[in-house]
């Protein structure tokens, strides 16, 4: 028979031995939630795939102070064009107007989107204008999209995509913070700084993505405006698109650049070599037909 007094004592000891569950303070719970919710909302609100209402598209197109808003609206318009949604034409005047934007990112995106409707005469005219843009990435997007209109006006720019690009100094001065040969850069990456005689520094940023193949002006060197600072090899994605475009509009004088990629260029993926071979074959066939018709 178990003594009741000893049993009560042992129960209290067991209870006392069980650790009490501590409650997490409310501020810590709120902070933890914010760590999850804020990044999600940031991603969701800036995600180009997030559906926009027609009203938001119109508003976003007018919000040039927020470049991502404009780009998101343009991306939505591109999707509607691809789906054959005729209502999208209501925004065409705004899209054309944005081709005159002072923001490179906007002009670049507009050039790409306008190529999705190759029946729109206003887009065709705007693309021809963008082919004269000061920024190479805008010109290149315009040249690629003009091919969709059956227009070979950008052929020289397409060929330029296949060649290295020389980045030149915009002002005279002393070079500093220059990147080294072999580095891979994205568009708008900082390449170097140039300090003029008034000790004013100007950043030199990459107009194109690619790989730095050579550096002509090293740390501390004096340069004049227009001097080559470094050279950037073509980006593989741009090369692939240019080769695909030249498949339709390339001519015999483009063959040396195309065939160089058909042989194989170091650092370029296999798909580039295959596309170059196909493009070269199409150009030779087209040239042969022209020669026979001229006889």
Secondary structure, 3 states (H helix, E strand, C coil): CCCHHHHHHHHHHHHHHCCCCCCCCHHHHHHHHHHHHHHHHHHHHHCCCCCCCHHHHHHHHCCCCCHHHHHHHHHHHHHHHHCCCHHHHHHHHHHHHHCCCCCHHHHHHHHHHHCCCCCCHHHHHHHHHHCCCCCHHHHHHHHHHHHHHCCCCCHHHHHHHCCCEEEECCCCEEEECCCCCCCEECCCCEEEEEECCCCCEEEEECCCCEEEEEECCCCCCEECCCCEEEEEECCHHHHHHHHHHHHHHCCHHHHHHHHHHHHCCCCCCHHHHHHHHHHHHHHHHHHHHHHHHHC
